[in-house]
Amino acid sequence: MELEAGQSSLPIPSPQDLENQIPCQASVKELVFSSKAEIQNIPKGLEEHRLLVFCGPCSIHNTSGVFDFTQRLAELASEVREDILLVIRTDFEKPRSMVGWKGPLYDRELEGSSDSVGRLCVARRILASIAKLSLRCTTEFLNPMLPPFQKVYNLYGCTGVGAVERRIDREVASGLDMPIGVKNNLVGEALS
C-alpha cells in the first residue's frame, strides 16, 4: 500500500507489522477500551457532572512542542478528571489542505521529502508516548487507508468536512470500533 502515488518508494508495512515493531502496551489498550464508554456516556448525559473537551494542536508536526504540551495537558487532565475528560487531538493530516502541505504524515519537515514509512513509524511512536501519559487521543481520519495504523491509540475519531460527503469515508468510519464525530458538509449544513 502506498500513502499517495509518488510519496514513497518503500512499501508501507501492514498494521500488524507496525504493531510488532512498535507494540501498544496492554495498559494503554485497556485505557483506550475503558475510555470509549466514558466518551460515549458524557454526551448522552449519563455523566451529567462531566464535560468532554477536545483540545490540542491543529497538527502533530513539532515533536518537541507536542511532548511539552502533552506533559502539561497530562497534569491538567489529572487535576480536572472528576469534572472534565480532556482528549487530545492527534491529527497527522491537514483536513482542509486541498492544495499545498497535507500534514506531517506526508511531509513532516515541510521540505518535500517522501519518507512515508518513517513518518508512519514516528506517528505511532508519538501516539504511544502520549498514551503512556494516560491521555486520551482523537484524530480526524482523512485517508481511508490509515485508520488501521492509528486506531489502537484513538478512542474517538471524526470524519473531515470533505470526507463526510464521500461514501468510502463514511464506510470506513462505520467500520471503526469507536465513536465517530461527523462534521457538517462543505456548505455548513447538518446532514440528515
C-alpha angles and dihedrals in degrees: 000000000000121000090220133346110277095008098108138007091202119086114251111243118242117258088253092052089052090047089052092048096044106020123201111234117242091238090056092049089051092049091051092046095049092043092057089070091049093050090051096044098052098061090042089058094244089125097041095174096055134079125210112222126184112200142159144082126333088239137005103237107116101071098189091047091049093052092048091049094046093050090054093042091051090056092048093045089054092050096049101032094116092058106023135035105210116203120187121223110234103184115168094173128059109239100204100039105117090155127018131017111017096192142274095299089066102032113002098175095043090237101113097255122156105214096130093155093054092047092050088056092046090051092052092048090051091050090048091051092049092048092051086064088059090247118146117232135211131181141184108242107216107153107058090214095061108064094084089059096051108024096091089069100038122081095181133029138181138202118236128247093263094036094061089070096048117088095214091056092049089049092050091048092050090054096055119099095226138075111278125206115212117208124215118271123265092275091054097246122135112247121230 
